[in-house]
């Protein structure tokens, strides 16, 4: 009986150790993809050609992230500026020297639920990963 119990505990621990790195890598890859997309949007939006990040750019960003397995309806984008001006208006681009801020959020979904097997409480459904950045506008009217 003791041998069976030891085997079951060892098997459960072994399975967790085998699969733990896999789902942690998924989380790291998602974070990296979000940060890469935030950096790209800021680079394009703050360029001398635009000076804003509008809904069309965000739509294209959601489509790019959807190709990597993200659910576009769960992606949250927050665009702002260092002066408080709206950074999403194509009709009123931010002039050179004003910072454009961008934050992209995505929920963990149920990615960390496997941690319950070892007694770690996973984050709530409302929590998630995010990527943020700021870049100075280079738009000159």
C-alpha positions in Angstrom: 0.0 0.0 0.0 2.8 2.4 0.9 4.5 1.6 -2.4 1.4 2.4 -4.4 1.0 5.7 -2.5 4.6 6.6 -3.1 4.2 5.7 -6.8 1.1 7.9 -7.2 2.8 10.9 -5.5 5.9 10.4 -7.5 3.9 10.1 -10.8 1.8 13.2 -10.0 5.0 15.2 -9.2 6.8 13.9 -12.2 3.9 14.9 -14.5 3.7 18.4 -13.1 7.5 18.8 -13.5 7.2 17.6 -17.1 4.4 20.0 -18.1 5.2 23.0 -15.9 7.8 24.4 -18.2 5.5 24.0 -21.2 2.7 26.3 -20.0 5.2 28.7 -18.5 6.8 29.1 -21.9 3.4 29.8 -23.5 3.0 32.6 -21.0 6.4 34.0 -21.8 5.8 33.8 -25.5 2.5 35.6 -25.2 4.1 38.3 -23.1 6.9 38.7 -25.8 4.4 38.8 -28.6 2.3 41.5 -26.8 5.5 43.6 -26.2 6.6 43.2 -29.7 3.3 44.4 -31.0 3.2 47.3 -28.6 6.7 48.4 -29.8 5.7 48.0 -33.4 2.5 50.1 -33.0 4.4 52.8 -31.2 7.1 52.8 -33.9 4.6 53.2 -36.6 2.2 55.5 -34.8 4.9 57.9 -33.5 6.6 58.1 -36.9 6.8 61.4 -38.9 4.0 60.1 -41.1 1.3 59.5 -38.5 1.6 61.0 -35.0 -1.4 58.9 -33.7 -2.6 55.3 -33.2 -6.1 55.0 -34.5 -8.8 52.3 -34.5 -7.6 51.0 -38.0 -4.1 50.4 -36.7 -5.5 48.7 -33.6 -7.7 46.5 -35.8 -4.6 45.4 -37.9 -2.8 44.7 -34.6 -5.6 42.5 -33.4 -5.5 40.6 -36.7 -1.7 40.1 -36.4 -2.1 38.8 -32.8 -5.0 36.6 -33.8 -2.6 34.7 -36.2 -0.6 33.8 -33.1 -3.6 32.4 -31.2 -4.9 35.4 -29.3 -8.6 36.0 -29.1 -9.1 39.5 -30.7 -12.2 40.2 -28.7 -10.2 39.9 -25.4 -7.4 42.2 -26.3 -7.6 45.6 -24.6 -5.8 48.6 -26.0 -5.3 51.9 -24.2 -3.8 54.8 -26.1 -2.9 58.1 -24.5 -0.4 60.9 -24.6 1.9 62.6 -22.1 -0.1 65.8 -22.3 -3.5 64.2 -22.0 -4.5 64.9 -25.6 -6.2 62.2 -27.6 -3.6 60.2 -29.4 -6.0 58.3 -31.5 -7.3 61.1 -33.8 -6.0 61.0 -37.4 -7.4 64.4 -37.9 -5.4 65.9 -35.1 -1.9 64.1 -34.9 0.3 64.8 -32.0 3.2 67.1 -32.9 6.8 66.3 -32.4 7.9 66.0 -28.8 4.7 64.8 -27.3 4.8 61.2 -26.0 2.3 58.6 -27.2 1.6 55.9 -24.6 0.2 52.5 -25.4 -0.8 49.5 -23.2 -2.1 46.2 -24.5 -3.7 43.8 -22.0 -4.8 40.2 -22.4 -6.2 37.8 -19.8 -4.4 34.8 -18.5 -7.4 32.7 -19.5 -7.0 29.4 -17.6 -3.4 29.0 -18.5 -2.2 28.8 -14.9 -4.9 26.5 -13.5 -2.5 23.5 -13.5 -0.7 25.1 -10.5 -3.6 24.1 -8.3 -2.1 20.6 -8.4 0.7 21.7 -6.1 -1.3 24.1 -4.0 -0.6 27.4 -5.7 -3.7 29.5 -6.3 -3.8 30.8 -9.9 -4.6 34.5 -10.6 -8.2 35.5 -11.0 -9.9 35.6 -14.3 -9.8 39.4 -14.4 -6.0 39.5 -14.2 -3.8 39.3 -17.2 -0.6 40.0 -18.9 0.2 43.4 -20.4 2.7 45.2 -22.5 3.3 48.9 -22.5 5.5 51.5 -23.9 5.9 55.2 -24.8 7.5 56.9 -27.8 7.8 60.5 -28.6 5.9 61.6 -31.7 8.0 62.7 -34.7 5.1 64.2 -36.7 5.9 67.6 -38.0 2.9 69.4 -39.6 
